[in-house]
């Protein structure tokens, strides 16, 4: 009976859910392809495949909400894809690239990173069912999300493509990076979700110009551009902690929901 109910649920999946789920499957394929490139020691292709997976992951959820095609099936598939793309694939890449020089310790580190990614995703999925959180909390994640963590843990790899020498290839340096990023994933450090980011009308043209310049830089100097994104994200974490504390303090002081929403909108419009 249970199997029949599940089959009926899958047969009744809305058509609008197919497009986002197809993007999720493409992200999963990109993550698995990164593992193949890592086994072949094609490091740049392996990193690029993970970044492609992150691109698909960033689009599928927004497309699902736009088409009103969100579903429990899609959410579960997305979490599975995130674990493979940003928990397993970076771990195998880093282990094959340099951490295998540490022997068993290197394997323990990449296992810990993958486990932290799984715990992060499980906590996120559990928080989705919580309805008692204030509205302003939607502007923050607790801990670094899995896609961002998958990019941050590969910063040293991308830097090694740009800088000659063995510093960024060092097993000890990469071990420290893995430990730090794994901690950020499971921590309660608030980070911006960027889900409600707004741009003021007078800033639209400058933003479009910056996007165009960044696209040109990404085409001409891809690793430098991607490294800059990672550094900017790291720089945003102290700002997100400050914003979170401000809203939390305002809520404790009894500020109305409308006032909190107004303050949040003002910060979002300013790009905060």
The 8 nearest C-alpha neighbors of each residue, nearest first, counted from 0:
[[1, 3, 2, 4, 5, 6, 7, 8],
 [2, 0, 4, 3, 5, 6, 7, 8],
 [3, 1, 5, 4, 0, 6, 7, 8],
 [2, 4, 6, 0, 1, 5, 7, 8],
 [5, 3, 7, 1, 2, 6, 8, 0],
 [4, 6, 8, 2, 7, 3, 1, 9],
 [7, 5, 3, 9, 8, 4, 2, 10],
 [6, 8, 10, 4, 5, 9, 3, 11],
 [7, 9, 5, 11, 6, 10, 4, 12],
 [8, 10, 6, 12, 11, 7, 5, 72],
 [11, 9, 7, 8, 12, 6, 5, 13],
 [10, 12, 8, 9, 13, 7, 6, 14],
 [11, 13, 9, 10, 14, 8, 16, 70],
 [14, 12, 15, 16, 11, 68, 17, 70],
 [13, 15, 16, 17, 12, 68, 18, 11],
 [16, 14, 68, 13, 17, 66, 18, 67],
 [17, 15, 68, 14, 13, 18, 19, 20],
 [16, 18, 20, 14, 15, 19, 21, 13],
 [17, 19, 21, 20, 16, 15, 22, 63],
 [20, 18, 59, 22, 21, 63, 17, 16],
 [21, 19, 23, 17, 22, 18, 73, 24],
 [20, 22, 24, 18, 23, 19, 17, 25],
 [23, 21, 25, 19, 20, 24, 59, 55],
 [22, 24, 20, 26, 21, 25, 77, 59],
 [23, 25, 27, 21, 26, 22, 28, 20],
 [26, 24, 22, 28, 23, 27, 29, 21],
 [27, 25, 52, 23, 29, 24, 28, 55],
 [28, 26, 80, 24, 30, 25, 29, 23],
 [27, 29, 25, 31, 26, 30, 32, 24],
 [30, 28, 32, 26, 48, 52, 27, 31],
 [31, 29, 84, 33, 27, 32, 28, 49],
 [30, 32, 28, 34, 33, 29, 27, 35],
 [31, 33, 29, 35, 34, 30, 28, 36],
 [34, 32, 45, 36, 30, 48, 31, 35],
 [33, 35, 37, 31, 32, 88, 36, 38],
 [34, 36, 32, 38, 33, 37, 39, 31],
 [37, 35, 39, 45, 33, 41, 38, 34],
 [38, 36, 40, 34, 92, 39, 35, 45],
 [37, 39, 35, 36, 40, 34, 95, 41],
 [38, 40, 36, 37, 41, 35, 42, 34],
 [41, 39, 37, 38, 42, 36, 96, 95],
 [42, 40, 36, 39, 44, 43, 37, 45],
 [41, 43, 45, 40, 44, 37, 46, 36],
 [42, 44, 46, 45, 41, 47, 160, 157],
 [45, 43, 47, 42, 46, 41, 48, 36],
 [46, 44, 33, 36, 42, 48, 43, 47],
 [47, 45, 43, 49, 48, 44, 42, 50],
 [46, 48, 44, 50, 49, 45, 43, 51],
 [49, 47, 51, 33, 45, 29, 50, 46],
 [50, 48, 52, 46, 51, 47, 30, 33],
 [49, 51, 53, 47, 52, 48, 54, 46],
 [52, 50, 54, 48, 53, 49, 47, 55],
 [51, 53, 26, 49, 55, 50, 29, 54],
 [54, 52, 56, 50, 51, 55, 146, 57],
 [53, 55, 51, 57, 52, 56, 50, 58],
 [56, 54, 52, 58, 57, 26, 53, 22],
 [57, 55, 53, 54, 58, 59, 52, 26],
 [56, 58, 54, 55, 59, 53, 60, 61],
 [57, 59, 55, 61, 56, 60, 62, 54],
 [60, 58, 19, 62, 56, 61, 22, 57],
 [61, 59, 63, 62, 58, 64, 57, 19],
 [60, 62, 64, 63, 58, 59, 65, 57],
 [61, 63, 65, 59, 60, 64, 19, 58],
 [64, 62, 68, 60, 69, 66, 61, 19],
 [65, 63, 67, 61, 62, 66, 69, 68],
 [64, 66, 62, 63, 67, 61, 68, 60],
 [65, 67, 68, 63, 64, 15, 62, 16],
 [68, 66, 64, 65, 63, 69, 15, 16],
 [67, 69, 16, 15, 63, 66, 64, 70],
 [70, 68, 63, 67, 64, 16, 73, 71],
 [71, 69, 73, 72, 74, 68, 16, 12],
 [70, 72, 74, 73, 75, 69, 76, 77],
 [71, 73, 75, 70, 74, 76, 9, 12],
 [74, 72, 76, 70, 71, 75, 20, 77],
 [73, 75, 71, 77, 76, 72, 78, 70],
 [76, 74, 78, 72, 77, 73, 71, 79],
 [75, 77, 73, 79, 74, 78, 80, 72],
 [76, 78, 80, 74, 75, 79, 73, 23],
 [79, 77, 81, 75, 80, 76, 82, 74],
 [80, 78, 76, 82, 77, 81, 75, 83],
 [79, 81, 27, 77, 83, 78, 82, 84],
 [82, 80, 78, 84, 79, 83, 85, 77],
 [81, 83, 86, 79, 80, 85, 84, 117],
 [82, 84, 87, 80, 81, 86, 85, 88],
 [85, 83, 30, 81, 88, 82, 86, 80],
 [86, 84, 149, 81, 82, 146, 83, 145],
 [85, 87, 113, 82, 116, 83, 84, 88],
 [86, 88, 83, 90, 89, 113, 85, 84],
 [87, 89, 91, 84, 34, 90, 30, 86],
 [90, 88, 92, 91, 87, 93, 85, 86],
 [91, 89, 109, 87, 93, 88, 92, 94],
 [90, 92, 94, 88, 89, 93, 95, 87],
 [93, 91, 89, 37, 95, 90, 94, 96],
 [94, 92, 96, 90, 95, 91, 97, 89],
 [95, 93, 98, 99, 91, 96, 92, 97],
 [94, 96, 92, 93, 97, 99, 91, 98],
 [97, 95, 93, 94, 92, 98, 99, 40],
 [96, 98, 170, 99, 94, 95, 100, 93],
 [99, 97, 94, 105, 100, 170, 101, 93],
 [98, 100, 94, 102, 101, 97, 105, 95],
 [101, 99, 98, 102, 97, 170, 105, 94],
 [102, 100, 105, 99, 98, 104, 103, 170],
 [103, 101, 99, 100, 104, 105, 106, 98],
 [102, 104, 106, 105, 107, 101, 99, 108],
 [105, 103, 107, 106, 102, 101, 108, 98],
 [104, 106, 98, 101, 108, 103, 107, 102],
 [105, 107, 103, 109, 108, 104, 110, 102],
 [106, 108, 110, 104, 105, 109, 111, 103],
 [109, 107, 111, 105, 106, 110, 112, 104],
 [108, 110, 112, 90, 106, 111, 107, 113],
 [111, 109, 107, 113, 108, 112, 106, 114],
 [110, 112, 108, 114, 109, 113, 115, 107],
 [113, 111, 109, 115, 181, 110, 114, 116],
 [112, 114, 86, 116, 110, 115, 111, 87],
 [113, 115, 117, 111, 116, 112, 110, 118],
 [116, 114, 118, 112, 117, 113, 181, 119],
 [115, 117, 119, 113, 114, 86, 118, 145],
 [118, 116, 114, 120, 115, 119, 121, 82],
 [119, 117, 115, 121, 116, 120, 122, 114],
 [120, 118, 116, 122, 117, 185, 121, 115],
 [119, 121, 123, 117, 122, 118, 124, 116],
 [122, 120, 118, 124, 123, 119, 117, 125],
 [123, 121, 125, 119, 120, 124, 118, 126],
 [122, 124, 120, 126, 125, 121, 119, 127],
 [125, 123, 121, 127, 126, 122, 120, 128],
 [124, 126, 122, 127, 123, 128, 121, 129],
 [125, 127, 123, 129, 128, 124, 122, 130],
 [128, 126, 124, 125, 129, 123, 130, 122],
 [129, 127, 126, 125, 130, 124, 123, 131],
 [130, 128, 126, 127, 131, 132, 125, 124],
 [129, 131, 132, 128, 127, 133, 126, 134],
 [130, 132, 129, 133, 134, 128, 126, 136],
 [131, 133, 130, 134, 136, 129, 135, 137],
 [134, 132, 135, 136, 131, 137, 256, 130],
 [135, 133, 136, 137, 132, 260, 256, 138],
 [134, 136, 137, 133, 138, 260, 263, 259],
 [137, 135, 138, 134, 139, 133, 132, 140],
 [136, 138, 135, 139, 134, 192, 140, 194],
 [137, 139, 136, 192, 135, 191, 194, 195],
 [140, 138, 191, 192, 190, 137, 136, 189],
 [139, 141, 190, 189, 192, 142, 191, 143],
 [140, 142, 189, 187, 188, 190, 139, 143],
 [141, 143, 188, 184, 186, 187, 183, 189],
 [142, 144, 184, 183, 148, 190, 147, 145],
 [145, 143, 147, 146, 148, 142, 184, 140],
 [144, 146, 148, 147, 85, 149, 116, 143],
 [147, 145, 149, 148, 85, 144, 53, 150],
 [148, 146, 150, 149, 145, 144, 151, 143],
 [149, 147, 145, 151, 150, 146, 152, 143],
 [148, 150, 85, 146, 147, 152, 151, 145],
 [149, 151, 147, 148, 153, 152, 146, 154],
 [152, 150, 148, 154, 153, 149, 229, 147],
 [151, 153, 150, 149, 154, 177, 148, 176],
 [154, 152, 156, 151, 150, 155, 157, 149],
 [155, 153, 157, 151, 156, 152, 158, 226],
 [156, 154, 158, 167, 157, 153, 159, 173],
 [155, 157, 159, 153, 154, 158, 160, 167],
 [156, 158, 154, 160, 159, 155, 222, 153],
 [157, 159, 155, 161, 160, 156, 154, 162],
 [158, 160, 156, 162, 161, 157, 167, 155],
 [161, 159, 157, 158, 162, 156, 222, 163],
 [160, 162, 158, 159, 163, 157, 222, 223],
 [163, 161, 159, 160, 158, 164, 167, 165],
 [164, 162, 161, 159, 165, 160, 166, 167],
 [165, 163, 166, 162, 167, 159, 168, 169],
 [164, 166, 168, 167, 169, 163, 159, 162],
 [167, 165, 169, 168, 164, 172, 159, 163],
 [166, 168, 155, 169, 159, 165, 172, 158],
 [169, 167, 165, 166, 170, 97, 159, 156],
 [168, 170, 166, 172, 167, 171, 165, 173],
 [171, 169, 98, 173, 97, 172, 174, 168],
 [170, 172, 174, 169, 173, 175, 98, 101],
 [173, 171, 175, 169, 174, 170, 176, 167],
 [172, 174, 176, 170, 175, 171, 177, 169],
 [173, 175, 171, 177, 176, 172, 170, 178],
 [176, 174, 178, 172, 173, 177, 179, 171],
 [175, 177, 173, 179, 174, 178, 180, 152],
 [178, 176, 174, 180, 175, 179, 152, 181],
 [177, 179, 181, 175, 176, 180, 182, 174],
 [180, 178, 176, 182, 181, 177, 175, 183],
 [179, 181, 183, 182, 177, 178, 176, 148],
 [180, 182, 112, 178, 184, 183, 179, 115],
 [183, 181, 179, 180, 184, 185, 186, 178],
 [184, 182, 180, 186, 181, 142, 143, 185],
 [185, 183, 143, 142, 181, 182, 186, 119],
 [186, 184, 119, 182, 183, 142, 115, 181],
 [187, 185, 142, 183, 188, 184, 182, 141],
 [186, 188, 141, 142, 189, 185, 183, 184],
 [187, 189, 142, 186, 141, 190, 183, 240],
 [190, 188, 141, 140, 240, 142, 139, 187],
 [191, 189, 140, 239, 139, 236, 142, 143],
 [190, 192, 139, 193, 239, 138, 140, 189],
 [191, 193, 139, 138, 194, 140, 190, 137],
 [194, 192, 196, 191, 195, 138, 139, 267],
 [195, 193, 192, 196, 138, 137, 191, 139],
 [196, 194, 193, 197, 138, 267, 192, 137],
 [195, 197, 267, 193, 194, 270, 268, 198],
 [196, 198, 268, 267, 195, 199, 270, 269],
 [199, 197, 268, 202, 200, 203, 270, 269],
 [200, 198, 202, 268, 201, 197, 203, 269],
 [199, 201, 202, 203, 198, 204, 268, 197],
 [202, 200, 199, 203, 204, 205, 198, 206],
 [201, 203, 199, 200, 205, 204, 206, 198],
 [202, 204, 206, 200, 205, 201, 207, 198],
 [203, 205, 207, 206, 202, 208, 201, 200],
 [206, 204, 208, 207, 202, 203, 209, 201],
 [205, 207, 209, 203, 208, 204, 202, 210],
 [208, 206, 210, 204, 209, 205, 211, 203],
 [209, 207, 205, 211, 206, 210, 212, 204],
 [208, 210, 212, 206, 211, 207, 213, 205],
 [211, 209, 207, 213, 208, 212, 214, 206],
 [210, 212, 214, 208, 209, 213, 207, 215],
 [213, 211, 209, 215, 214, 210, 216, 208],
 [212, 214, 216, 210, 215, 211, 217, 209],
 [215, 213, 217, 211, 216, 212, 210, 218],
 [216, 214, 212, 218, 213, 217, 219, 211],
 [215, 217, 213, 219, 220, 218, 214, 212],
 [218, 216, 221, 214, 220, 224, 215, 219],
 [217, 219, 215, 216, 221, 220, 214, 213],
 [218, 220, 216, 217, 221, 215, 214, 224],
 [221, 219, 217, 216, 223, 222, 218, 224],
 [222, 220, 217, 224, 223, 218, 225, 219],
 [223, 221, 225, 224, 220, 226, 157, 161],
 [222, 224, 226, 225, 221, 220, 227, 161],
 [225, 223, 227, 221, 217, 222, 226, 220],
 [224, 226, 228, 222, 227, 223, 221, 229],
 [225, 227, 223, 229, 228, 224, 222, 230],
 [226, 228, 224, 230, 225, 229, 231, 223],
 [229, 227, 225, 231, 226, 230, 232, 224],
 [228, 230, 232, 226, 227, 231, 151, 233],
 [229, 231, 227, 233, 232, 228, 234, 226],
 [232, 230, 234, 228, 233, 229, 227, 235],
 [231, 233, 235, 229, 234, 230, 228, 236],
 [232, 234, 230, 235, 231, 236, 229, 237],
 [233, 235, 231, 232, 236, 230, 237, 238],
 [236, 234, 232, 238, 233, 237, 239, 231],
 [235, 237, 239, 238, 233, 234, 190, 240],
 [238, 236, 240, 239, 235, 241, 234, 233],
 [239, 237, 241, 235, 236, 240, 242, 234],
 [238, 240, 236, 242, 190, 241, 237, 191],
 [239, 241, 237, 243, 238, 242, 189, 244],
 [242, 240, 238, 244, 239, 243, 245, 237],
 [243, 241, 239, 245, 244, 240, 238, 246],
 [244, 242, 240, 246, 245, 241, 239, 247],
 [245, 243, 247, 241, 242, 246, 248, 240],
 [244, 246, 242, 248, 243, 247, 249, 241],
 [247, 245, 249, 243, 248, 244, 250, 242],
 [246, 248, 244, 250, 249, 245, 243, 251],
 [247, 249, 251, 245, 250, 246, 244, 252],
 [250, 248, 246, 252, 251, 247, 254, 245],
 [249, 251, 247, 253, 252, 254, 248, 246],
 [252, 250, 248, 253, 249, 247, 254, 246],
 [251, 253, 249, 250, 254, 248, 247, 255],
 [252, 254, 250, 251, 255, 249, 248, 256],
 [255, 253, 250, 249, 252, 258, 259, 256],
 [254, 256, 258, 257, 253, 259, 250, 260],
 [255, 257, 259, 258, 260, 254, 134, 250],
 [258, 256, 260, 255, 259, 261, 254, 262],
 [259, 257, 261, 255, 260, 256, 262, 254],
 [258, 260, 256, 262, 261, 257, 263, 255],
 [261, 259, 263, 257, 258, 262, 264, 256],
 [262, 260, 258, 264, 263, 259, 257, 265],
 [261, 263, 259, 265, 260, 264, 258, 266],
 [262, 264, 260, 266, 261, 265, 259, 267],
 [263, 265, 267, 261, 266, 262, 268, 260],
 [266, 264, 262, 268, 263, 267, 261, 269],
 [265, 267, 271, 269, 263, 264, 268, 262],
 [266, 268, 196, 271, 264, 270, 197, 269],
 [269, 267, 197, 198, 265, 270, 199, 266],
 [268, 270, 266, 267, 271, 265, 198, 199],
 [271, 269, 267, 268, 266, 198, 196, 197],
 [270, 267, 266, 269, 268, 196, 238, 239]]
